[in-house]
Amino acid sequence: MAAKSELTIPVSISAGIHIGVIVILALGVDFSEKPKPQPQASAPAVQAVVVDQQKVAEHVEKLKAQKREAERKEKARQDDADRRVREARKEREREQNRIKKLEQERKQKEIETKNANDAAKAAQLKQKQEKEKAAKAEAARKQKEKERQASEAAAKKAADKRKAEEAAALKAENERKRKAEAERKRKAEEQARREQERMMQEALAAEQAALSQTRNKQVMSEVQRYTSMIRATIQRNLVVDESMRGKSCRVFIRLANDGFVTASKILDGDSVVCRATKAAINKAGRLPVSNEPDVYNKLKEINLTVQPEFN
């Protein structure tokens, strides 16, 4: 009985330990793991208790190790889950920031588009206003140009009318001067003709007075007489004006036996008087000449001084 009671105490202790371990395992160990079969004790009871305690201790350590590993894995899993949650949160924040940025950019683009549209509308409005202003300016310019052309046309018409009136007045004045000059020439020619007749009469009278003189005197008288007649003929055809007063021209004349002027040459004198004398000789064509040979010989080449005569 004593031996039996000695075995009972260790067995009770071992049973208590097993029960405690089982309770601990029940609380923290995964029951899905199948318990490994325990070898049946073949040693004596004391040895079995010691062995069982050692195995229990090992098993406890193993369970603790498994628990720690499970806890480590759980912590690692939790850490990974937390990391993924943080990364997901960061990614969500990045996505929100990107969306926010895109939204800001969209709004900015909308503002820029609106500003661009407003600027385009303002530019179009300004361009339209400038076109309208340019059109008004062009219309005003055309109106002014039209007014200027009308003014120029009126001025030209007035100038043409004034020129026509001036031309008509000038023509009338020229006609008046022409008629006055023609009348003056007619009167001058009439006066010259009368003077010539007077001179011829005087010459005839002188001729009658010289009949008593010698032939030489008669010839010289005839020469003088015909010279005077020649001068009178030139004077009759001479066109004079006031600028010739007191001036003269000396001219050489060659005559045919019928009085036709074959040559004439200006020797000296006033140029105006000389031109008028030359014209008068050419106009006369023929000059008085004697039929008597001795008189004609002295008259066929003569130097004559012509001085315009005025009434």
C-alpha positions in Angstrom: 0.0 0.0 0.0 2.9 2.3 0.8 4.4 1.6 -2.6 1.1 2.2 -4.2 0.7 5.6 -2.4 4.2 6.6 -3.4 3.3 6.0 -7.1 0.0 7.7 -6.7 1.5 11.1 -5.8 3.8 11.4 -8.8 1.0 10.1 -11.0 -1.3 12.7 -9.6 1.3 15.4 -10.2 1.9 14.2 -13.7 -1.8 14.1 -14.4 -2.2 17.7 -13.0 0.7 18.8 -15.2 -0.9 17.2 -18.2 -4.2 18.7 -17.5 -2.6 22.2 -17.1 -0.8 21.8 -20.4 -3.9 20.6 -22.1 -5.8 23.7 -20.8 -3.0 26.0 -22.0 -2.9 24.3 -25.4 -6.7 24.5 -25.5 -6.4 28.2 -25.1 -3.5 29.0 -27.5 -2.8 26.1 -29.7 -4.3 25.2 -33.1 -6.4 22.1 -32.6 -6.3 21.4 -36.3 -2.9 19.9 -35.7 -3.2 16.3 -34.9 -1.5 15.1 -31.8 1.4 12.9 -32.4 1.0 9.4 -30.9 2.9 9.0 -27.6 4.9 6.0 -27.0 3.5 4.0 -24.3 5.5 3.9 -21.1 7.3 0.8 -20.6 9.6 2.2 -17.9 8.9 2.3 -14.3 6.4 4.9 -13.0 9.0 7.3 -11.6 11.0 7.2 -14.8 7.8 7.6 -16.8 6.9 10.7 -14.8 10.4 12.2 -15.4 10.2 11.4 -19.0 6.7 12.7 -19.3 7.7 15.9 -17.7 10.6 16.3 -20.0 8.5 15.6 -23.0 5.8 17.9 -21.7 8.4 20.6 -21.3 9.7 20.0 -24.7 6.3 19.9 -26.1 5.5 23.1 -24.2 8.6 24.7 -25.6 7.7 23.4 -29.0 4.2 24.8 -28.6 5.6 28.1 -27.4 7.9 28.2 -30.4 5.0 27.4 -32.7 3.0 30.1 -31.0 5.8 32.6 -31.3 6.2 31.6 -35.0 2.5 31.9 -35.4 2.6 35.2 -33.6 5.6 36.3 -35.7 3.8 35.2 -38.9 0.6 36.9 -37.8 2.6 40.1 -37.0 4.3 39.8 -40.3 1.0 39.3 -42.0 -0.5 42.2 -40.0 2.6 44.3 -40.8 2.2 43.4 -44.5 -1.5 44.1 -44.3 -0.8 47.4 -42.5 1.9 48.2 -45.2 -0.5 47.3 -47.9 -3.2 49.5 -46.2 -0.7 52.3 -45.9 0.4 51.8 -49.5 -3.2 51.6 -50.6 -3.9 54.8 -48.6 -0.9 56.5 -50.1 -1.9 55.3 -53.6 -5.4 56.5 -52.9 -4.0 59.8 -51.7 -1.8 60.0 -54.8 -4.8 59.1 -57.0 -6.9 61.7 -55.2 -4.1 64.3 -55.6 -3.7 63.3 -59.3 -7.5 63.6 -59.7 -7.4 66.9 -57.8 -4.5 68.1 -60.0 -6.3 67.0 -63.1 -9.4 68.7 -61.9 -7.4 71.9 -61.2 -5.8 71.6 -64.6 -9.2 71.0 -66.2 -10.6 74.1 -64.4 -7.4 76.1 -65.4 -7.9 74.9 -69.0 -11.5 75.9 -68.8 -10.5 79.3 -67.5 -7.8 79.6 -70.1 -10.3 78.5 -72.8 -12.8 80.9 -71.5 -10.2 83.7 -71.4 -9.1 82.7 -74.9 -12.7 82.7 -76.1 -13.3 86.0 -74.4 -10.1 87.4 -76.0 -11.2 86.0 -79.4 -14.6 87.6 -79.0 -13.0 90.8 -77.9 -10.6 90.6 -80.9 -13.5 89.9 -83.2 -15.4 92.8 -81.8 -12.4 95.1 -82.0 -11.8 93.9 -85.6 -15.4 94.5 -86.4 -15.3 97.9 -84.9 -12.0 98.7 -86.7 -13.6 97.5 -90.0 -16.6 99.6 -89.4 -14.4 102.5 -88.5 -12.3 101.9 -91.6 -15.4 101.6 -93.7 -16.7 104.9 -92.3 -13.3 106.5 -92.9 -13.2 105.2 -96.5 -16.7 106.4 -97.1 -15.7 109.8 -95.7 -12.6 109.8 -97.9 -14.6 108.9 -101.0 -17.1 111.7 -100.1 -14.3 114.2 -99.7 -12.7 112.9 -102.9 -16.0 113.3 -104.7 -16.4 116.8 -103.3 -12.8 117.6 -104.3 -13.4 116.3 -107.8 -16.6 118.4 -108.0 -14.7 121.4 -106.7 -11.9 120.8 -109.2 -14.4 120.3 -112.0 -16.2 123.6 -111.1 -12.8 125.4 -110.8 -11.8 124.0 -114.2 -15.1 125.0 -115.8 -14.7 128.5 -114.3 -11.0 128.6 -115.5 -12.0 127.4 -119.0 -14.8 130.0 -119.1 -12.3 132.7 -118.0 -9.8 131.6 -120.6 -12.4 131.6 -123.3 -13.5 135.1 -122.3 -9.9 136.2 -122.2 -9.2 134.6 -125.6 -12.3 136.3 -127.0 -11.2 139.6 -125.5 -7.7 139.1 -126.9 -9.0 138.2 -130.3 -11.2 141.3 -130.3 -8.3 143.5 -129.2 -6.0 142.0 -131.9 -8.7 142.5 -134.5 -9.0 146.1 -133.3 -5.2 146.6 -133.5 -5.1 145.0 -136.9 -7.8 147.3 -138.2 -6.1 150.3 -136.6 -2.8 149.3 -138.2 -4.4 148.7 -141.5 -6.0 152.1 -141.3 -2.7 153.7 -140.3 -0.9 152.0 -143.2 -3.6 153.2 -145.6 -3.3 156.7 -144.4 0.5 156.4 -144.5 0.4 155.1 -148.1 -2.0 157.8 -149.0 0.3 160.4 -147.5 3.3 158.9 -149.2 1.4 158.9 -152.5 0.5 162.5 -152.1 4.1 163.3 -151.1 5.4 161.4 -154.1 3.1 163.3 -156.3 4.2 166.5 -154.7 7.8 165.6 -155.1 7.2 164.5 -158.7 5.6 167.8 -159.3 8.4 169.6 -157.7 10.8 167.4 -159.7 9.0 168.3 -162.8 9.1 171.9 -161.8 12.8 171.6 -161.2 13.2 169.9 -164.5 11.4 172.7 -166.2 13.7 175.2 -164.4 16.8 173.3 -165.4 16.0 173.2 -169.1 18.1 176.3 -169.6 21.1 174.8 -167.9 23.8 172.8 -169.6 23.3 169.1 -170.4 25.5 168.2 -167.5 23.4 170.2 -165.2 20.4 168.6 -166.8 21.8 165.1 -166.2 22.7 165.8 -162.6 19.3 167.3 -162.1 17.7 164.3 -163.6 19.8 162.1 -161.3 18.8 164.1 -158.3 15.2 164.1 -159.5 15.1 160.3 -160.0 17.0 159.8 -156.8 14.3 161.8 -155.0 11.6 159.8 -156.8 13.4 156.5 -155.9 13.6 157.7 -152.3 9.9 158.8 -152.4 8.9 155.4 -153.7 10.8 153.7 -150.9 9.3 156.1 -148.4 5.8 155.3 -149.7 6.3 151.6 -149.1 8.2 152.1 -145.8 6.3 150.9 -142.7 7.4 153.2 -139.9 6.8 153.4 -136.2 7.8 155.8 -133.4 11.0 153.9 -132.6 12.4 154.9 -136.0 12.2 158.6 -135.4 15.5 160.4 -136.0 17.1 157.2 -137.4 18.3 156.3 -140.9 19.7 153.6 -143.1 22.2 153.7 -146.0 21.5 151.2 -148.7 23.1 150.2 -152.1 20.6 149.6 -155.0 21.3 148.1 -158.4 18.6 148.8 -161.1 17.8 147.4 -164.5 17.2 149.8 -167.4 13.4 149.4 -166.8 13.8 150.3 -163.1 13.6 146.6 -161.8 15.6 146.1 -158.7 18.2 143.5 -159.4 20.1 143.8 -156.1 20.0 145.7 -152.8 22.4 145.7 -149.9 22.4 147.3 -146.5 25.5 149.4 -146.0 25.0 150.8 -142.5 22.4 152.4 -140.2 19.8 151.5 -137.6 18.8 147.8 -137.9 15.1 148.4 -137.5 15.1 151.1 -140.2 17.3 149.0 -142.4 15.0 146.0 -142.2 12.0 148.3 -143.0 13.9 149.8 -145.9 14.9 146.4 -147.4 11.2 145.4 -147.1 10.0 148.6 -148.8 12.5 148.0 -151.7 11.3 144.5 -152.2 7.7 145.5 -152.0 8.2 148.3 -154.7 9.9 145.9 -157.1 10.6 148.6 -159.6 11.9 152.1 -159.0 11.7 155.2 -161.1 14.5 155.4 -163.7 15.3 157.6 -166.7 15.1 156.4 -170.3 18.1 158.6 -171.1 21.3 156.4 -171.1 23.5 159.0 -169.5 21.1 159.6 -166.7 20.4 155.8 -166.3 24.2 155.1 -166.1 24.4 157.4 -163.0 21.3 155.8 -161.5 21.8 152.0 -162.2 24.0 151.7 -159.0 23.3 154.2 -156.3 23.9 154.5 -152.6 20.8 156.0 -151.0 20.1 157.2 -147.4 16.6 156.5 -146.2 15.2 158.4 -143.1 11.7 157.6 -142.0 9.3 160.6 -142.3 6.5 161.3 -139.9 3.5 163.4 -140.3 
